[in-house]
Amino acid sequence: MLDPVIFTEGAADKVREILVEEGNLNLKLRVYVTGGGCSGLQYGFSFEESMAEDDTVVTRNGVNMVIDPTSFQYLNGAEIDFMEDLEGSRFIIKNPNATTTCGCGSSFSI
C-alpha cells in the first residue's frame, strides 16, 4: 500500500541526522499547515516527542513523520523532500493540492 504522503529517503535521512545531533531518536518530524503567508496557507515543520492518536504517521528508514488531521486534508498526496542547493538546505513540499504557491515555496492556496 502506498503512503498517503510521500516521505522521501532524502528527507528521512536528514531527519535522522538531526535526531542524532539532538541526541533524541524519539523525536518525530511534524509537518503541518497553518493560515498565513502570502498565498493564504503556509507549511510548518517541528520536532516533537509525542503524537496524537488521530495523527497520520509515515515511517521511512525508521524515522517517523506525523501530520494532524486538519493538515492532512491539505497534504494528502504530497511529497516531503529535503533539498540542498545554492540557495541553502531546506525541507520542501511538492503538493498536488496547491493551486498557487508563493515564490519562496512555503505558502500556498487550495
C-alpha positions, 0 to 999 in steps of 0.5 A, a space after each residue: 500500500 502506498 503512503 498517503 504522503 510521500 516521505 522521501 529517503 532524502 528527507 528521512 535521512 536528514 531527519 535522522 541526522 538531526 535526531 542524532 545531533 539532538 541526541 533524541 531518536 524519539 523525536 518525530 518530524 511534524 509537518 503541518 499547515 497553518 493560515 498565513 503567508 502570502 498565498 493564504 496557507 503556509 507549511 510548518 515543520 517541528 520536532 516533537 516527542 509525542 503524537 496524537 492518536 488521530 495523527 497520520 504517521 509515515 515511517 521511512 528508514 525508521 524515522 517517523 513523520 506525523 501530520 494532524 488531521 486538519 493538515 492532512 486534508 491539505 497534504 494528502 498526496 504530497 511529497 516531503 523532500 529535503 533539498 540542498 542547493 545554492 540557495 541553502 538546505 531546506 525541507 520542501 513540499 511538492 503538493 498536488 493540492 496547491 493551486 498557487 504557491 508563493 515564490 519562496 515555496 512555503 505558502 500556498 492556496 487550495 
